[in-house]
Amino acid sequence: MRPTRAAGLTAALALTGLAVTACGGGAEAEQRPATSSAPSSPAPSSPAPVTEKPAPEAALLKGAAKVVRPEIAPANGEKVGVGQPIAIVFKQQKVSPKLRAGIEGRLKVSTSPKVPGAWHWNETKGDTRVHFRPEKFWPAGTEVTLDARLAGVQLAEGTAAAGDRTVSFTIGDSMVNTVDLKARKLTVVRNGETLRTIPVSGGDESKGFGTREGIKTILAKEGKVVMDSLSIGIPRNHPDGFFGSYEYSMRETVSGEYVHAAPDNTESFGKENVSHGCIGMSTADAKWLYGLSLKGDVVQVTGSTKPKPMDRFGNGYGDWNLSWEEWLEGSALGIRTGA
């Protein structure tokens, strides 16, 4: 792989709150996961008896001096992978902790079949995020609706949210891609069946370009991407410099880690890690994987010799690197039934 500079940001990238930089060399988020707490290949969720904690009335603020419209992902009508959280971001806005329980009560998640889950609050780079996920990955085929009744709800002193929103989306087939950096291979498991093991090349840890380890999701399928070492401060004529277009590119982090075709590294696939942080493979394998993939599909990276953990928030969706217990600690109301 080689670092990257994309032509524009998708809605998914905007929700992460960081500027695009380059593969393996981007800005660090404010929080990092403890590697011991990351779940090991979460299995699909199964319904469990849940009693919801009652939500207090949300504080309303008429005539607010400032009104903030939250950004929401995924988009209405999308089909996404089993690792896609519901993400609501209040850009450059703090949300008072004492108001969060009332706000959560205005965020109704309904699922078919019923899948319990919980919200989790985080502040990163001046943004306040509240994400919803189940304990384990979404079951394939789940229908999800978010009814966000936030119009006029107070966020902080003098600030209210703008507009009610309803977003419905569908979970597609289960796609869990596991990258073993030590073995230099990517194993594709779809709906529990191993479809292919692909020789790959990951980040060169000897040069500080290691691939972030842990659980990530596909943020966007961007196709052909121009990757330029200048975006991480390396001149193109430097021994580690590069410039070129790479096909079948799927973004994993805002800072520029991709899964993509890397024909210039063909001799390294399955043998050595030589990239700047991305996962490179043959054009044929990249085309095949691209055709099967959705935004929100899982990419779990293991086998680092110098672990560089995936950011929990602010550099993509690192939500699954928190244990369920840690996730619930960041919720104001705890588990919601999905009813």
C-alpha positions in Angstrom: 0.0 0.0 0.0 0.9 3.6 -0.3 -0.5 6.7 1.6 -3.3 8.6 0.2 -5.0 11.7 -0.7 -8.7 11.3 -1.8 -10.5 13.7 -4.0 -13.2 14.5 -1.4 -14.7 13.5 1.9 -17.7 11.2 2.1 -20.4 11.7 4.8 -18.8 8.8 6.7 -15.5 10.6 6.8 -17.0 13.9 7.8 -18.5 12.1 10.8 -15.1 11.1 12.1 -14.0 14.7 12.6 -10.4 14.6 11.4 -8.8 15.8 8.2 -7.7 13.3 5.7 -3.9 12.7 5.7 -2.3 9.6 4.5 -1.9 5.8 4.9 -0.6 5.0 8.4 0.6 8.5 9.0 -2.5 10.4 10.1 -3.4 12.4 13.2 -3.9 10.4 16.3 -7.2 10.4 18.1 -7.4 11.5 21.7 -8.2 8.0 23.1 -6.6 4.6 22.4 -8.0 1.2 23.2 -6.3 -1.1 25.7 -5.4 -4.1 23.6 -6.5 -6.5 26.3 -10.0 -5.2 26.2 -10.7 -5.6 22.5 -13.2 -8.3 21.8 -11.9 -11.2 19.8 -13.8 -11.6 16.5 -17.3 -10.8 17.9 -20.0 -13.2 16.7 -23.4 -12.0 15.6 -25.7 -10.6 18.3 -28.6 -12.7 19.7 -31.6 -11.3 21.5 -31.5 -11.4 25.3 -34.0 -10.3 27.8 -33.6 -6.6 28.6 -35.4 -4.2 30.8 -34.8 -0.6 29.7 -33.9 2.0 32.3 -36.6 4.8 32.1 -35.4 8.0 30.4 -35.8 11.4 32.1 -37.5 14.2 30.2 -35.1 15.9 27.8 -34.4 19.6 28.6 -35.9 21.8 25.9 -34.6 25.2 25.0 -36.7 27.7 23.2 -35.1 30.6 21.4 -31.6 29.1 21.7 -28.8 31.5 20.8 -27.1 28.6 19.0 -28.7 25.7 17.1 -26.6 22.7 16.0 -27.8 20.2 13.4 -26.2 16.8 14.2 -24.6 14.6 11.5 -26.0 11.1 11.3 -24.6 7.9 9.7 -25.4 5.7 8.0 -27.6 7.4 5.5 -31.3 6.7 5.1 -31.9 3.7 2.8 -28.3 2.4 3.0 -27.3 -1.2 3.2 -24.3 -1.5 5.4 -22.0 -4.1 7.0 -22.4 -5.8 10.4 -19.8 -3.6 12.0 -21.5 -0.3 11.2 -22.5 1.7 14.3 -25.2 4.4 14.3 -23.1 7.5 14.6 -24.4 10.9 15.7 -21.9 13.8 15.8 -22.4 17.3 17.2 -19.6 19.1 15.4 -17.4 21.4 17.6 -20.0 21.2 20.3 -19.8 19.9 23.9 -22.9 18.2 25.3 -23.5 18.6 29.0 -23.2 15.2 30.7 -26.1 16.0 32.9 -28.3 16.3 29.8 -27.2 13.1 28.1 -29.8 10.8 29.6 -32.6 13.0 28.4 -31.0 13.1 24.9 -30.6 9.3 24.8 -34.3 9.0 25.6 -35.0 11.0 22.4 -32.9 8.6 20.3 -35.2 5.6 19.7 -33.6 2.6 17.9 -36.0 0.0 16.6 -34.8 -3.3 15.0 -36.2 -6.3 13.2 -35.5 -8.8 14.6 -35.1 -7.3 18.0 -31.4 -6.6 18.8 -30.5 -5.0 22.1 -27.8 -2.3 22.1 -26.6 0.8 23.8 -25.4 4.4 23.2 -21.9 5.5 24.1 -20.7 9.1 24.4 -17.3 10.4 23.5 -15.6 13.8 23.0 -12.8 13.9 20.5 -11.2 17.0 18.8 -13.9 19.3 20.0 -16.8 17.1 18.7 -19.2 15.2 20.8 -20.2 11.8 19.5 -22.9 9.4 20.6 -22.7 6.0 18.9 -25.1 3.0 19.1 -24.0 -0.6 18.7 -25.1 -4.1 19.9 -22.8 -6.1 22.2 -21.6 -8.1 19.2 -21.8 -7.5 15.5 -25.3 -6.9 14.0 -27.0 -10.0 12.7 -27.1 -10.1 8.9 -30.4 -8.9 7.5 -31.4 -6.7 10.5 -33.6 -3.8 9.7 -32.8 -0.8 11.8 -34.6 2.5 12.3 -33.4 5.5 14.3 -36.1 8.0 15.3 -34.0 11.0 16.5 -36.5 13.5 18.1 -34.0 16.2 18.9 -35.6 19.4 17.7 -35.2 22.0 20.4 -33.4 19.6 22.8 -30.8 21.5 24.9 -27.2 20.4 24.4 -25.5 23.0 26.6 -26.1 26.4 28.0 -27.6 28.5 25.2 -27.4 25.7 22.7 -30.1 23.4 21.3 -30.3 20.7 18.6 -32.0 21.3 15.3 -34.6 19.1 13.6 -36.1 15.7 14.1 -34.7 13.0 11.9 -35.7 9.4 11.0 -33.1 7.1 9.4 -33.7 3.5 8.3 -31.1 1.2 7.0 -30.4 -2.5 6.5 -27.6 -4.8 7.6 -26.2 -6.8 4.7 -24.4 -10.1 4.6 -21.8 -10.7 7.4 -18.4 -9.9 6.0 -15.5 -10.3 8.5 -12.0 -9.8 7.0 -9.2 -10.9 9.3 -5.6 -9.6 8.4 -2.7 -11.5 9.9 0.3 -9.2 9.5 2.7 -11.9 10.7 1.5 -14.4 8.1 0.8 -11.6 5.5 -2.7 -12.9 4.6 -6.3 -11.7 4.7 -9.0 -14.3 5.3 -12.5 -13.4 4.0 -15.4 -14.9 6.0 -18.9 -14.3 4.6 -21.9 -15.5 6.6 -19.7 -17.8 8.5 -18.1 -19.4 5.4 -14.4 -18.9 4.6 -14.4 -17.8 0.9 -10.8 -17.0 0.3 -7.4 -16.4 1.9 -5.5 -13.6 0.1 -1.8 -13.0 0.2 -1.2 -9.3 1.3 1.4 -6.8 2.3 0.8 -4.6 5.3 2.7 -1.6 6.8 6.4 -1.7 7.2 6.9 -1.5 11.0 10.7 -1.2 10.7 10.1 2.3 9.2 7.3 3.3 11.6 4.6 2.7 9.0 2.8 -0.1 10.9 -0.8 -0.9 10.1 -3.2 -0.1 13.0 -4.1 -3.2 14.9 -7.6 -4.1 16.1 -11.1 -4.0 14.7 -12.0 -1.4 12.0 -14.8 -1.1 9.5 -14.9 0.0 5.9 -15.6 3.7 5.9 -16.1 4.1 2.2 -15.6 2.4 -1.1 -13.6 5.0 -3.1 -12.5 3.0 -6.2 -9.5 4.7 -7.8 -7.6 6.8 -5.3 -4.5 9.1 -5.9 -1.9 8.3 -3.2 0.8 10.9 -2.7 3.6 10.8 -0.1 3.5 14.6 0.1 0.3 14.2 2.2 2.4 12.8 5.0 5.4 15.0 4.5 7.5 12.7 2.4 8.9 14.2 -0.9 8.0 12.2 -3.9 11.6 11.8 -4.8 12.5 10.4 -1.4 13.3 6.7 -1.2 10.0 6.2 0.7 8.1 8.6 -1.6 5.4 7.7 -4.1 2.7 9.1 -6.3 0.1 7.1 -8.2 -3.4 5.9 -8.6 -4.6 2.7 -6.9 -7.7 0.7 -7.9 -10.4 -0.9 -5.8 -9.5 1.2 -2.7 -11.7 0.9 0.4 -10.9 3.3 3.3 -10.6 2.0 6.8 -9.4 5.2 8.6 -9.6 8.9 8.1 -5.8 9.1 8.4 -5.6 7.1 5.2 -5.4 3.4 5.7 -6.9 1.5 2.8 -7.4 -2.0 1.6 -6.6 -1.8 -2.1 -4.9 -3.2 -5.2 -1.1 -2.6 -5.1 0.4 -4.2 -8.2 3.7 -2.4 -7.6 4.2 -4.6 -4.5 3.4 -7.9 -6.2 6.6 -9.6 -5.1 5.9 -8.8 -1.4 2.4 -10.4 -1.1 2.4 -13.1 1.5 6.1 -12.5 2.1 6.9 -9.1 3.7 5.1 -5.9 4.9 6.4 -3.0 2.8 3.5 -0.5 2.7 3.0 2.8 4.6 0.1 1.2 6.5 -2.4 0.0 4.0 -3.2 -3.6 3.1 -2.2 -4.2 -0.5 -3.1 -7.2 -2.6 -3.2 -8.2 -6.3 -5.6 -6.3 -8.6 -7.6 -9.5 -9.2 -8.1 -10.2 -5.5 -8.8 -6.5 -4.8 -11.4 -6.4 -7.5 -13.1 -9.6 -6.1 -13.1 -8.3 -2.6 -14.4 -4.8 -3.6 -17.3 -6.4 -5.4 -18.4 -8.3 -2.3 -17.9 -5.5 0.2 -20.1 -2.9 1.9 -19.4 0.2 4.0 -19.4 -1.1 7.5 -17.8 -4.5 6.8 -15.3 -5.6 9.4 -11.5 -5.6 9.0 -9.7 -7.0 12.0 -5.9 -6.7 12.0 -3.7 -8.9 14.1 -0.1 -10.1 14.2 1.8 -6.8 14.7 5.3 -7.0 16.1 5.1 -3.3 17.2 1.4 -2.9 18.0 -0.2 0.4 17.0 -3.7 0.2 18.3 -6.7 1.4 16.2 -8.1 4.6 17.6 -11.4 4.1 19.4 -12.9 7.3 18.0 -12.0 10.2 15.7 -10.1 8.2 13.1 -12.9 6.0 11.8 -15.0 3.4 13.6 -13.0 1.8 16.3 -16.1 1.1 18.4 -15.6 -2.6 18.6 -12.2 -2.3 20.3 -14.1 -1.5 23.5 -15.4 -4.4 25.6 -19.2 -4.4 26.2 -18.5 -3.4 29.8 -16.5 -0.4 28.7 -19.1 0.5 26.1 -21.9 0.6 28.8 -19.7 2.8 31.0 -20.1 5.5 28.3 -23.9 5.2 28.2 -26.3 7.4 30.2 -29.2 4.9 30.1 -27.6 1.6 29.4 -29.0 -1.2 27.3 -32.0 -0.4 25.0 -34.2 -3.3 23.8 -34.4 -2.5 20.1 -38.2 -3.0 20.4 
